[in-house]
Amino acid sequence: MTGTHPRNTATMQTSPRCGARTRDGGTCRAPAAQGKDRCRMHGGARRSGAPRGNRNAQTHGLFTRAAKAESGRVRLLLDEAERLLQELK
């Protein structure tokens, strides 16, 4: 069997290619995922890619004006309690 491949590779050779840009400026030569324009490594796989919306921009509220004010009130209350305990000694 010299020169021939034992498997039928014709369908793989003719399948649509990914086409995403690679680091060297060329195009990705991997076959595109079924029903997609990109291969599994470039976003064709299920649930691949970034999540919807900018989750990095969500704030937790720890440094809001209200949170800082409440933290200050708690600190004053603790200082006052500590002073009271010192007086009772």
N, C-alpha and C positions, 0 to 999 in steps of 0.2 A: 504494500500500500504506500508506495512512495508518491508524494505530491498530492495526495487526496486526504481529506479529513474524514474520520470514521463517522462523525456526527453530522446532522443536517444543520448547518449554521447559516443558511441563506436567510431565514426569517430574522435572525438577530442582526445580520449585516445590513438588511434593508429597513430595519426599524428606525423611526425618527430619533434624531439625536438631541441631546439636552441643549446645547448652544450657549450655556452660561459662560461668561468671560472668566478665564483662569488668570492666575497671577502673572503668567508670562505674556498675557495679552491675547492668547489664542482662545479657542472655544472648547468647551468640555465635549469629549467624544463619547461619553457614556450614553446608553440608551435612555430615552425619556421614560418616566413612569407611565403606566397604562392610563390613558385619558388625560395626561398632563403634558405641559410643555417642557418641564425640567426633570432631571434625574432625581433619584432619592437623596442624593447628597446636596442638591441645590434647591430644595424646596418642593420636590414632587411627592415626597412621602406624606402619609397622613399625619396630621398634627405637627408638621414641621414648620419652622420659622418662628418669628417673634410673636408674643401674645398680642391680642388686640388691645389697642389703647396704650398709653404711656404709663405703665405701672411705676416707672422710676420717679415720676413727678408726683406721686401720691404722698401726702404729708401725714404724719402721725399725730400732730398737735402738741407734742411735748414742749415746743418752744413758742407757743402762741402767747399773746399778751395775757389772756385769762389764766393760762397754766402758770406763767411766771408770777402773776399776782397771787394765785393760790399757794404757790410754793413759798412766797415771801410771808404770807399769813401763817403758814404752818411753822416756818422757821421762827417767827416772833413768838408764837405760842409755845414752842419747845424751849426757847430762851427764857421766857417768863417762868415756865415750869421748873427749869433748872435753877433759876434764881431763888424761887420759892423753896426748893429743896435745900439749897445752901443756907438759907435763913433758918430753916427748921433744925439744922444740925447743931 
